Amino acid sequence: MNILTINADSSVTLKDGTNPDVTIPSNSVTRVSDTNYTTIYNDSSVNIDVKLTLIFSSDIQGKLTMETGTDSAIVDITKK
C-alpha cells in the first residue's frame, strides 16, 4: 500500500512498503496552478528519477501520477 503525506511545512513524504520513507522538501515541489503540483525525486533503490504530479479535484481528493522514463501509474488520493 502506498501512502502519500503532505506535511505541515508543504514537504511530501512517500511510503511504499518496500523502501524507506522518502521525504521531498517543499522547495522541490513546484506549484503549476491552484490544483496542480509537480516534483521529481530519485528512487535510490533502483536509481531512477520519478516524476510526481498531484492534481487536486477538491480539498480532499485528487490524483497522483507517478512517472519514470518508461512506466507510469495513476493513484487516487483522499485526505484522511
PyMOL Python script that loads the backbone (N, CA, C, O; Angstrom):
from pymol import cmd

cmd.read_pdbstr("""\
ATOM      1  N   MET A   1       0.849  -1.182   0.000  1.00  0.00           N
ATOM      2  CA  MET A   1       0.000   0.000   0.000  1.00  0.00           C
ATOM      3  C   MET A   1       0.892   1.243   0.000  1.00  0.00           C
ATOM      4  O   MET A   1       1.789   1.369   0.834  1.00  0.00           O
ATOM      5  N   ASN A   2       0.647   2.138  -0.918  1.00  0.00           N
ATOM      6  CA  ASN A   2       1.384   3.398  -0.971  1.00  0.00           C
ATOM      7  C   ASN A   2       0.671   4.435  -0.128  1.00  0.00           C
ATOM      8  O   ASN A   2      -0.559   4.499  -0.112  1.00  0.00           O
ATOM      9  N   ILE A   3       1.448   5.250   0.574  1.00  0.00           N
ATOM     10  CA  ILE A   3       0.877   6.323   1.379  1.00  0.00           C
ATOM     11  C   ILE A   3       1.633   7.604   1.074  1.00  0.00           C
ATOM     12  O   ILE A   3       2.863   7.643   1.113  1.00  0.00           O
ATOM     13  N   LEU A   4       0.884   8.642   0.771  1.00  0.00           N
ATOM     14  CA  LEU A   4       1.419   9.967   0.487  1.00  0.00           C
ATOM     15  C   LEU A   4       0.960  10.892   1.595  1.00  0.00           C
ATOM     16  O   LEU A   4      -0.227  10.935   1.918  1.00  0.00           O
ATOM     17  N   THR A   5       1.892  11.635   2.183  1.00  0.00           N
ATOM     18  CA  THR A   5       1.541  12.603   3.211  1.00  0.00           C
ATOM     19  C   THR A   5       2.072  13.963   2.803  1.00  0.00           C
ATOM     20  O   THR A   5       3.255  14.108   2.494  1.00  0.00           O
ATOM     21  N   ILE A   6       1.198  14.964   2.802  1.00  0.00           N
ATOM     22  CA  ILE A   6       1.624  16.342   2.602  1.00  0.00           C
ATOM     23  C   ILE A   6       1.762  16.924   3.995  1.00  0.00           C
ATOM     24  O   ILE A   6       0.777  17.071   4.718  1.00  0.00           O
ATOM     25  N   ASN A   7       2.981  17.252   4.365  1.00  0.00           N
ATOM     26  CA  ASN A   7       3.290  17.706   5.714  1.00  0.00           C
ATOM     27  C   ASN A   7       2.946  19.175   5.910  1.00  0.00           C
ATOM     28  O   ASN A   7       2.729  19.909   4.946  1.00  0.00           O
ATOM     29  N   ALA A   8       2.900  19.592   7.167  1.00  0.00           N
ATOM     30  CA  ALA A   8       2.545  20.974   7.505  1.00  0.00           C
ATOM     31  C   ALA A   8       3.496  21.988   6.862  1.00  0.00           C
ATOM     32  O   ALA A   8       3.094  23.115   6.575  1.00  0.00           O
ATOM     33  N   ASP A   9       4.749  21.597   6.634  1.00  0.00           N
ATOM     34  CA  ASP A   9       5.713  22.512   6.020  1.00  0.00           C
ATOM     35  C   ASP A   9       5.697  22.434   4.492  1.00  0.00           C
ATOM     36  O   ASP A   9       6.578  22.988   3.836  1.00  0.00           O
ATOM     37  N   SER A  10       4.691  21.743   3.918  1.00  0.00           N
ATOM     38  CA  SER A  10       4.489  21.554   2.480  1.00  0.00           C
ATOM     39  C   SER A  10       5.457  20.564   1.837  1.00  0.00           C
ATOM     40  O   SER A  10       5.469  20.416   0.615  1.00  0.00           O
ATOM     41  N   SER A  11       6.268  19.887   2.648  1.00  0.00           N
ATOM     42  CA  SER A  11       7.066  18.796   2.103  1.00  0.00           C
ATOM     43  C   SER A  11       6.140  17.599   1.890  1.00  0.00           C
ATOM     44  O   SER A  11       5.018  17.575   2.397  1.00  0.00           O
ATOM     45  N   VAL A  12       6.613  16.614   1.142  1.00  0.00           N
ATOM     46  CA  VAL A  12       5.814  15.429   0.829  1.00  0.00           C
ATOM     47  C   VAL A  12       6.581  14.197   1.289  1.00  0.00           C
ATOM     48  O   VAL A  12       7.770  14.061   1.003  1.00  0.00           O
ATOM     49  N   THR A  13       5.903  13.299   2.001  1.00  0.00           N
ATOM     50  CA  THR A  13       6.510  12.035   2.420  1.00  0.00           C
ATOM     51  C   THR A  13       5.798  10.895   1.710  1.00  0.00           C
ATOM     52  O   THR A  13       4.569  10.822   1.707  1.00  0.00           O
ATOM     53  N   LEU A  14       6.587  10.002   1.106  1.00  0.00           N
ATOM     54  CA  LEU A  14       6.058   8.831   0.410  1.00  0.00           C
ATOM     55  C   LEU A  14       6.460   7.575   1.159  1.00  0.00           C
ATOM     56  O   LEU A  14       7.610   7.428   1.572  1.00  0.00           O
ATOM     57  N   LYS A  15       5.506   6.671   1.333  1.00  0.00           N
ATOM     58  CA  LYS A  15       5.768   5.356   1.912  1.00  0.00           C
ATOM     59  C   LYS A  15       5.225   4.344   0.919  1.00  0.00           C
ATOM     60  O   LYS A  15       4.064   4.421   0.518  1.00  0.00           O
ATOM     61  N   ASP A  16       6.071   3.387   0.519  1.00  0.00           N
ATOM     62  CA  ASP A  16       5.561   2.389  -0.421  1.00  0.00           C
ATOM     63  C   ASP A  16       5.624   0.972   0.114  1.00  0.00           C
ATOM     64  O   ASP A  16       5.285   0.031  -0.604  1.00  0.00           O
ATOM     65  N   GLY A  17       6.042   0.799   1.339  1.00  0.00           N
ATOM     66  CA  GLY A  17       6.027  -0.521   1.953  1.00  0.00           C
ATOM     67  C   GLY A  17       7.281  -1.339   1.744  1.00  0.00           C
ATOM     68  O   GLY A  17       7.527  -2.271   2.510  1.00  0.00           O
ATOM     69  N   THR A  18       8.091  -1.032   0.734  1.00  0.00           N
ATOM     70  CA  THR A  18       9.305  -1.799   0.496  1.00  0.00           C
ATOM     71  C   THR A  18      10.569  -0.973   0.680  1.00  0.00           C
ATOM     72  O   THR A  18      11.611  -1.517   1.046  1.00  0.00           O
ATOM     73  N   ASN A  19      10.498   0.303   0.440  1.00  0.00           N
ATOM     74  CA  ASN A  19      11.659   1.187   0.570  1.00  0.00           C
ATOM     75  C   ASN A  19      11.489   2.061   1.801  1.00  0.00           C
ATOM     76  O   ASN A  19      10.374   2.226   2.297  1.00  0.00           O
ATOM     77  N   PRO A  20      12.589   2.624   2.298  1.00  0.00           N
ATOM     78  CA  PRO A  20      12.453   3.597   3.390  1.00  0.00           C
ATOM     79  C   PRO A  20      11.608   4.788   2.934  1.00  0.00           C
ATOM     80  O   PRO A  20      11.508   5.078   1.741  1.00  0.00           O
ATOM     81  N   ASP A  21      11.005   5.469   3.907  1.00  0.00           N
ATOM     82  CA  ASP A  21      10.222   6.662   3.583  1.00  0.00           C
ATOM     83  C   ASP A  21      11.076   7.654   2.805  1.00  0.00           C
ATOM     84  O   ASP A  21      12.265   7.815   3.079  1.00  0.00           O
ATOM     85  N   VAL A  22      10.460   8.311   1.840  1.00  0.00           N
ATOM     86  CA  VAL A  22      11.124   9.347   1.063  1.00  0.00           C
ATOM     87  C   VAL A  22      10.446  10.661   1.398  1.00  0.00           C
ATOM     88  O   VAL A  22       9.231  10.790   1.251  1.00  0.00           O
ATOM     89  N   THR A  23      11.225  11.643   1.851  1.00  0.00           N
ATOM     90  CA  THR A  23      10.677  12.970   2.106  1.00  0.00           C
ATOM     91  C   THR A  23      11.221  13.922   1.059  1.00  0.00           C
ATOM     92  O   THR A  23      12.432  14.072   0.895  1.00  0.00           O
ATOM     93  N   ILE A  24      10.302  14.560   0.355  1.00  0.00           N
ATOM     94  CA  ILE A  24      10.655  15.535  -0.673  1.00  0.00           C
ATOM     95  C   ILE A  24      10.460  16.912  -0.058  1.00  0.00           C
ATOM     96  O   ILE A  24       9.342  17.256   0.326  1.00  0.00           O
ATOM     97  N   PRO A  25      11.521  17.711   0.045  1.00  0.00           N
ATOM     98  CA  PRO A  25      11.386  19.026   0.684  1.00  0.00           C
ATOM     99  C   PRO A  25      10.453  19.943  -0.102  1.00  0.00           C
ATOM    100  O   PRO A  25      10.311  19.812  -1.317  1.00  0.00           O
ATOM    101  N   SER A  26       9.830  20.862   0.605  1.00  0.00           N
ATOM    102  CA  SER A  26       8.857  21.765  -0.011  1.00  0.00           C
ATOM    103  C   SER A  26       9.468  22.595  -1.137  1.00  0.00           C
ATOM    104  O   SER A  26       8.775  22.937  -2.095  1.00  0.00           O
ATOM    105  N   ASN A  27      10.755  22.922  -1.036  1.00  0.00           N
ATOM    106  CA  ASN A  27      11.367  23.729  -2.098  1.00  0.00           C
ATOM    107  C   ASN A  27      11.620  22.925  -3.377  1.00  0.00           C
ATOM    108  O   ASN A  27      12.064  23.481  -4.382  1.00  0.00           O
ATOM    109  N   SER A  28      11.337  21.615  -3.341  1.00  0.00           N
ATOM    110  CA  SER A  28      11.444  20.786  -4.535  1.00  0.00           C
ATOM    111  C   SER A  28      10.086  20.509  -5.177  1.00  0.00           C
ATOM    112  O   SER A  28      10.007  19.829  -6.200  1.00  0.00           O
ATOM    113  N   VAL A  29       9.022  21.033  -4.578  1.00  0.00           N
ATOM    114  CA  VAL A  29       7.674  20.862  -5.106  1.00  0.00           C
ATOM    115  C   VAL A  29       7.287  22.146  -5.833  1.00  0.00           C
ATOM    116  O   VAL A  29       7.346  23.232  -5.255  1.00  0.00           O
ATOM    117  N   THR A  30       6.893  22.022  -7.094  1.00  0.00           N
ATOM    118  CA  THR A  30       6.552  23.181  -7.911  1.00  0.00           C
ATOM    119  C   THR A  30       5.038  23.300  -8.051  1.00  0.00           C
ATOM    120  O   THR A  30       4.364  22.343  -8.432  1.00  0.00           O
ATOM    121  N   ARG A  31       4.518  24.465  -7.743  1.00  0.00           N
ATOM    122  CA  ARG A  31       3.100  24.742  -7.934  1.00  0.00           C
ATOM    123  C   ARG A  31       2.888  25.173  -9.381  1.00  0.00           C
ATOM    124  O   ARG A  31       3.374  26.224  -9.798  1.00  0.00           O
ATOM    125  N   VAL A  32       2.166  24.362 -10.143  1.00  0.00           N
ATOM    126  CA  VAL A  32       1.887  24.653 -11.544  1.00  0.00           C
ATOM    127  C   VAL A  32       0.644  25.526 -11.647  1.00  0.00           C
ATOM    128  O   VAL A  32       0.588  26.446 -12.463  1.00  0.00           O
ATOM    129  N   SER A  33      -0.356  25.231 -10.811  1.00  0.00           N
ATOM    130  CA  SER A  33      -1.594  26.008 -10.744  1.00  0.00           C
ATOM    131  C   SER A  33      -2.179  25.812  -9.348  1.00  0.00           C
ATOM    132  O   SER A  33      -1.549  25.185  -8.496  1.00  0.00           O
ATOM    133  N   ASP A  34      -3.368  26.338  -9.109  1.00  0.00           N
ATOM    134  CA  ASP A  34      -4.006  26.188  -7.801  1.00  0.00           C
ATOM    135  C   ASP A  34      -4.255  24.727  -7.436  1.00  0.00           C
ATOM    136  O   ASP A  34      -4.328  24.390  -6.254  1.00  0.00           O
ATOM    137  N   THR A  35      -4.383  23.873  -8.416  1.00  0.00           N
ATOM    138  CA  THR A  35      -4.728  22.475  -8.152  1.00  0.00           C
ATOM    139  C   THR A  35      -3.689  21.471  -8.647  1.00  0.00           C
ATOM    140  O   THR A  35      -3.895  20.265  -8.510  1.00  0.00           O
ATOM    141  N   ASN A  36      -2.581  21.938  -9.217  1.00  0.00           N
ATOM    142  CA  ASN A  36      -1.620  21.060  -9.866  1.00  0.00           C
ATOM    143  C   ASN A  36      -0.217  21.342  -9.328  1.00  0.00           C
ATOM    144  O   ASN A  36       0.249  22.481  -9.336  1.00  0.00           O
ATOM    145  N   TYR A  37       0.455  20.265  -8.854  1.00  0.00           N
ATOM    146  CA  TYR A  37       1.806  20.372  -8.299  1.00  0.00           C
ATOM    147  C   TYR A  37       2.669  19.264  -8.887  1.00  0.00           C
ATOM    148  O   TYR A  37       2.173  18.171  -9.160  1.00  0.00           O
ATOM    149  N   THR A  38       3.959  19.537  -9.085  1.00  0.00           N
ATOM    150  CA  THR A  38       4.874  18.525  -9.602  1.00  0.00           C
ATOM    151  C   THR A  38       6.157  18.497  -8.780  1.00  0.00           C
ATOM    152  O   THR A  38       6.517  19.479  -8.130  1.00  0.00           O
ATOM    153  N   THR A  39       6.829  17.374  -8.818  1.00  0.00           N
ATOM    154  CA  THR A  39       8.149  17.233  -8.210  1.00  0.00           C
ATOM    155  C   THR A  39       8.836  16.039  -8.840  1.00  0.00           C
ATOM    156  O   THR A  39       8.186  15.198  -9.461  1.00  0.00           O
ATOM    157  N   ILE A  40      10.135  15.962  -8.685  1.00  0.00           N
ATOM    158  CA  ILE A  40      10.923  14.821  -9.143  1.00  0.00           C
ATOM    159  C   ILE A  40      11.815  14.401  -7.987  1.00  0.00           C
ATOM    160  O   ILE A  40      12.417  15.240  -7.317  1.00  0.00           O
ATOM    161  N   TYR A  41      11.897  13.087  -7.758  1.00  0.00           N
ATOM    162  CA  TYR A  41      12.827  12.577  -6.757  1.00  0.00           C
ATOM    163  C   TYR A  41      13.497  11.332  -7.311  1.00  0.00           C
ATOM    164  O   TYR A  41      12.996  10.717  -8.253  1.00  0.00           O
ATOM    165  N   ASN A  42      14.634  10.959  -6.725  1.00  0.00           N
ATOM    166  CA  ASN A  42      15.360   9.779  -7.173  1.00  0.00           C
ATOM    167  C   ASN A  42      15.025   8.611  -6.260  1.00  0.00           C
ATOM    168  O   ASN A  42      15.255   8.675  -5.053  1.00  0.00           O
ATOM    169  N   ASP A  43      14.481   7.542  -6.836  1.00  0.00           N
ATOM    170  CA  ASP A  43      14.230   6.303  -6.095  1.00  0.00           C
ATOM    171  C   ASP A  43      15.569   5.589  -6.000  1.00  0.00           C
ATOM    172  O   ASP A  43      15.988   4.916  -6.942  1.00  0.00           O
ATOM    173  N   SER A  44      16.240   5.736  -4.862  1.00  0.00           N
ATOM    174  CA  SER A  44      17.602   5.238  -4.712  1.00  0.00           C
ATOM    175  C   SER A  44      17.685   3.714  -4.747  1.00  0.00           C
ATOM    176  O   SER A  44      18.759   3.169  -5.002  1.00  0.00           O
ATOM    177  N   SER A  45      16.581   3.014  -4.498  1.00  0.00           N
ATOM    178  CA  SER A  45      16.631   1.547  -4.519  1.00  0.00           C
ATOM    179  C   SER A  45      16.873   1.013  -5.928  1.00  0.00           C
ATOM    180  O   SER A  45      17.408  -0.083  -6.090  1.00  0.00           O
ATOM    181  N   VAL A  46      16.484   1.775  -6.943  1.00  0.00           N
ATOM    182  CA  VAL A  46      16.696   1.373  -8.338  1.00  0.00           C
ATOM    183  C   VAL A  46      17.385   2.469  -9.154  1.00  0.00           C
ATOM    184  O   VAL A  46      17.577   2.323 -10.361  1.00  0.00           O
ATOM    185  N   ASN A  47      17.755   3.563  -8.489  1.00  0.00           N
ATOM    186  CA  ASN A  47      18.431   4.705  -9.109  1.00  0.00           C
ATOM    187  C   ASN A  47      17.696   5.210 -10.353  1.00  0.00           C
ATOM    188  O   ASN A  47      18.270   5.338 -11.434  1.00  0.00           O
ATOM    189  N   ILE A  48      16.399   5.491 -10.157  1.00  0.00           N
ATOM    190  CA  ILE A  48      15.564   6.026 -11.236  1.00  0.00           C
ATOM    191  C   ILE A  48      14.889   7.298 -10.743  1.00  0.00           C
ATOM    192  O   ILE A  48      14.374   7.341  -9.626  1.00  0.00           O
ATOM    193  N   ASP A  49      14.893   8.331 -11.577  1.00  0.00           N
ATOM    194  CA  ASP A  49      14.148   9.543 -11.248  1.00  0.00           C
ATOM    195  C   ASP A  49      12.659   9.291 -11.475  1.00  0.00           C
ATOM    196  O   ASP A  49      12.255   8.726 -12.491  1.00  0.00           O
ATOM    197  N   VAL A  50      11.858   9.719 -10.512  1.00  0.00           N
ATOM    198  CA  VAL A  50      10.410   9.549 -10.570  1.00  0.00           C
ATOM    199  C   VAL A  50       9.772  10.930 -10.547  1.00  0.00           C
ATOM    200  O   VAL A  50      10.031  11.729  -9.648  1.00  0.00           O
ATOM    201  N   LYS A  51       8.938  11.203 -11.542  1.00  0.00           N
ATOM    202  CA  LYS A  51       8.198  12.463 -11.583  1.00  0.00           C
ATOM    203  C   LYS A  51       6.831  12.228 -10.966  1.00  0.00           C
ATOM    204  O   LYS A  51       6.121  11.298 -11.350  1.00  0.00           O
ATOM    205  N   LEU A  52       6.464  13.067 -10.017  1.00  0.00           N
ATOM    206  CA  LEU A  52       5.153  13.007  -9.377  1.00  0.00           C
ATOM    207  C   LEU A  52       4.349  14.216  -9.787  1.00  0.00           C
ATOM    208  O   LEU A  52       4.848  15.341  -9.755  1.00  0.00           O
ATOM    209  N   THR A  53       3.106  13.994 -10.172  1.00  0.00           N
ATOM    210  CA  THR A  53       2.176  15.074 -10.465  1.00  0.00           C
ATOM    211  C   THR A  53       0.957  14.885  -9.589  1.00  0.00           C
ATOM    212  O   THR A  53       0.311  13.839  -9.636  1.00  0.00           O
ATOM    213  N   LEU A  54       0.641  15.883  -8.797  1.00  0.00           N
ATOM    214  CA  LEU A  54      -0.543  15.864  -7.934  1.00  0.00           C
ATOM    215  C   LEU A  54      -1.558  16.827  -8.520  1.00  0.00           C
ATOM    216  O   LEU A  54      -1.271  18.010  -8.701  1.00  0.00           O
ATOM    217  N   ILE A  55      -2.744  16.315  -8.814  1.00  0.00           N
ATOM    218  CA  ILE A  55      -3.824  17.160  -9.333  1.00  0.00           C
ATOM    219  C   ILE A  55      -5.016  16.974  -8.408  1.00  0.00           C
ATOM    220  O   ILE A  55      -5.582  15.886  -8.309  1.00  0.00           O
ATOM    221  N   PHE A  56      -5.386  18.057  -7.734  1.00  0.00           N
ATOM    222  CA  PHE A  56      -6.483  18.011  -6.767  1.00  0.00           C
ATOM    223  C   PHE A  56      -7.788  18.418  -7.432  1.00  0.00           C
ATOM    224  O   PHE A  56      -7.860  19.435  -8.122  1.00  0.00           O
ATOM    225  N   SER A  57      -8.835  17.596  -7.210  1.00  0.00           N
ATOM    226  CA  SER A  57     -10.162  17.916  -7.720  1.00  0.00           C
ATOM    227  C   SER A  57     -11.013  18.596  -6.652  1.00  0.00           C
ATOM    228  O   SER A  57     -12.057  19.170  -6.961  1.00  0.00           O
ATOM    229  N   SER A  58     -10.568  18.533  -5.397  1.00  0.00           N
ATOM    230  CA  SER A  58     -11.244  19.201  -4.276  1.00  0.00           C
ATOM    231  C   SER A  58     -10.236  19.320  -3.141  1.00  0.00           C
ATOM    232  O   SER A  58      -9.071  18.956  -3.300  1.00  0.00           O
ATOM    233  N   ASP A  59     -10.683  19.830  -1.991  1.00  0.00           N
ATOM    234  CA  ASP A  59      -9.794  19.950  -0.838  1.00  0.00           C
ATOM    235  C   ASP A  59      -9.388  18.595  -0.272  1.00  0.00           C
ATOM    236  O   ASP A  59      -8.402  18.501   0.458  1.00  0.00           O
ATOM    237  N   ILE A  60     -10.135  17.546  -0.600  1.00  0.00           N
ATOM    238  CA  ILE A  60      -9.860  16.240  -0.003  1.00  0.00           C
ATOM    239  C   ILE A  60      -9.586  15.119  -1.008  1.00  0.00           C
ATOM    240  O   ILE A  60      -9.277  13.999  -0.598  1.00  0.00           O
ATOM    241  N   GLN A  61      -9.690  15.391  -2.310  1.00  0.00           N
ATOM    242  CA  GLN A  61      -9.479  14.332  -3.296  1.00  0.00           C
ATOM    243  C   GLN A  61      -8.652  14.810  -4.478  1.00  0.00           C
ATOM    244  O   GLN A  61      -8.592  15.998  -4.791  1.00  0.00           O
ATOM    245  N   GLY A  62      -8.015  13.833  -5.123  1.00  0.00           N
ATOM    246  CA  GLY A  62      -7.237  14.146  -6.300  1.00  0.00           C
ATOM    247  C   GLY A  62      -6.623  12.901  -6.892  1.00  0.00           C
ATOM    248  O   GLY A  62      -7.024  11.781  -6.578  1.00  0.00           O
ATOM    249  N   LYS A  63      -5.645  13.111  -7.752  1.00  0.00           N
ATOM    250  CA  LYS A  63      -4.939  12.016  -8.421  1.00  0.00           C
ATOM    251  C   LYS A  63      -3.442  12.269  -8.309  1.00  0.00           C
ATOM    252  O   LYS A  63      -2.977  13.406  -8.396  1.00  0.00           O
ATOM    253  N   LEU A  64      -2.709  11.197  -8.118  1.00  0.00           N
ATOM    254  CA  LEU A  64      -1.258  11.228  -8.110  1.00  0.00           C
ATOM    255  C   LEU A  64      -0.787  10.422  -9.305  1.00  0.00           C
ATOM    256  O   LEU A  64      -1.125   9.245  -9.434  1.00  0.00           O
ATOM    257  N   THR A  65      -0.009  11.044 -10.180  1.00  0.00           N
ATOM    258  CA  THR A  65       0.597  10.340 -11.305  1.00  0.00           C
ATOM    259  C   THR A  65       2.081  10.191 -11.011  1.00  0.00           C
ATOM    260  O   THR A  65       2.770  11.169 -10.722  1.00  0.00           O
ATOM    261  N   MET A  66       2.568   8.945 -11.091  1.00  0.00           N
ATOM    262  CA  MET A  66       3.988   8.657 -10.884  1.00  0.00           C
ATOM    263  C   MET A  66       4.544   8.180 -12.211  1.00  0.00           C
ATOM    264  O   MET A  66       4.026   7.232 -12.802  1.00  0.00           O
ATOM    265  N   GLU A  67       5.609   8.842 -12.689  1.00  0.00           N
ATOM    266  CA  GLU A  67       6.184   8.508 -13.992  1.00  0.00           C
ATOM    267  C   GLU A  67       7.682   8.291 -13.886  1.00  0.00           C
ATOM    268  O   GLU A  67       8.391   9.066 -13.243  1.00  0.00           O
ATOM    269  N   THR A  68       8.159   7.221 -14.527  1.00  0.00           N
ATOM    270  CA  THR A  68       9.589   7.039 -14.748  1.00  0.00           C
ATOM    271  C   THR A  68       9.788   7.190 -16.248  1.00  0.00           C
ATOM    272  O   THR A  68       8.852   7.558 -16.958  1.00  0.00           O
ATOM    273  N   GLY A  69      10.960   6.918 -16.729  1.00  0.00           N
ATOM    274  CA  GLY A  69      11.205   7.071 -18.154  1.00  0.00           C
ATOM    275  C   GLY A  69      10.306   6.218 -19.020  1.00  0.00           C
ATOM    276  O   GLY A  69       9.976   6.614 -20.138  1.00  0.00           O
ATOM    277  N   THR A  70       9.893   5.039 -18.528  1.00  0.00           N
ATOM    278  CA  THR A  70       9.127   4.117 -19.360  1.00  0.00           C
ATOM    279  C   THR A  70       7.776   3.730 -18.777  1.00  0.00           C
ATOM    280  O   THR A  70       6.916   3.252 -19.517  1.00  0.00           O
ATOM    281  N   ASP A  71       7.559   3.915 -17.500  1.00  0.00           N
ATOM    282  CA  ASP A  71       6.328   3.478 -16.845  1.00  0.00           C
ATOM    283  C   ASP A  71       5.605   4.646 -16.194  1.00  0.00           C
ATOM    284  O   ASP A  71       6.205   5.666 -15.855  1.00  0.00           O
ATOM    285  N   SER A  72       4.286   4.467 -16.027  1.00  0.00           N
ATOM    286  CA  SER A  72       3.523   5.455 -15.268  1.00  0.00           C
ATOM    287  C   SER A  72       2.390   4.740 -14.543  1.00  0.00           C
ATOM    288  O   SER A  72       1.936   3.673 -14.955  1.00  0.00           O
ATOM    289  N   ALA A  73       1.951   5.355 -13.460  1.00  0.00           N
ATOM    290  CA  ALA A  73       0.831   4.822 -12.684  1.00  0.00           C
ATOM    291  C   ALA A  73       0.042   5.997 -12.143  1.00  0.00           C
ATOM    292  O   ALA A  73       0.616   7.026 -11.786  1.00  0.00           O
ATOM    293  N   ILE A  74      -1.270   5.847 -12.081  1.00  0.00           N
ATOM    294  CA  ILE A  74      -2.147   6.878 -11.532  1.00  0.00           C
ATOM    295  C   ILE A  74      -2.840   6.294 -10.316  1.00  0.00           C
ATOM    296  O   ILE A  74      -3.387   5.192 -10.366  1.00  0.00           O
ATOM    297  N   VAL A  75      -2.812   7.047  -9.219  1.00  0.00           N
ATOM    298  CA  VAL A  75      -3.401   6.599  -7.960  1.00  0.00           C
ATOM    299  C   VAL A  75      -4.369   7.657  -7.475  1.00  0.00           C
ATOM    300  O   VAL A  75      -4.042   8.844  -7.475  1.00  0.00           O
ATOM    301  N   ASP A  76      -5.558   7.245  -7.060  1.00  0.00           N
ATOM    302  CA  ASP A  76      -6.494   8.172  -6.418  1.00  0.00           C
ATOM    303  C   ASP A  76      -5.970   8.519  -5.041  1.00  0.00           C
ATOM    304  O   ASP A  76      -5.464   7.647  -4.334  1.00  0.00           O
ATOM    305  N   ILE A  77      -6.082   9.786  -4.643  1.00  0.00           N
ATOM    306  CA  ILE A  77      -5.683  10.201  -3.296  1.00  0.00           C
ATOM    307  C   ILE A  77      -6.874  10.829  -2.599  1.00  0.00           C
ATOM    308  O   ILE A  77      -7.668  11.545  -3.209  1.00  0.00           O
ATOM    309  N   THR A  78      -6.984  10.546  -1.301  1.00  0.00           N
ATOM    310  CA  THR A  78      -8.062  11.056  -0.480  1.00  0.00           C
ATOM    311  C   THR A  78      -7.498  11.494   0.860  1.00  0.00           C
ATOM    312  O   THR A  78      -6.699  10.774   1.460  1.00  0.00           O
ATOM    313  N   LYS A  79      -7.898  12.651   1.332  1.00  0.00           N
ATOM    314  CA  LYS A  79      -7.458  13.159   2.624  1.00  0.00           C
ATOM    315  C   LYS A  79      -8.029  12.275   3.714  1.00  0.00           C
ATOM    316  O   LYS A  79      -9.222  11.970   3.724  1.00  0.00           O
ATOM    317  N   LYS A  80      -7.172  11.871   4.627  1.00  0.00           N
ATOM    318  CA  LYS A  80      -7.579  11.038   5.764  1.00  0.00           C
ATOM    319  C   LYS A  80      -7.448  11.814   7.048  1.00  0.00           C
ATOM    320  O   LYS A  80      -7.744  11.287   8.121  1.00  0.00           O
TER     321      LYS A  80
END
""", "prot")
cmd.dss("prot")
cmd.show_as("cartoon", "prot")
cmd.util.cbc("prot")
cmd.orient("prot")
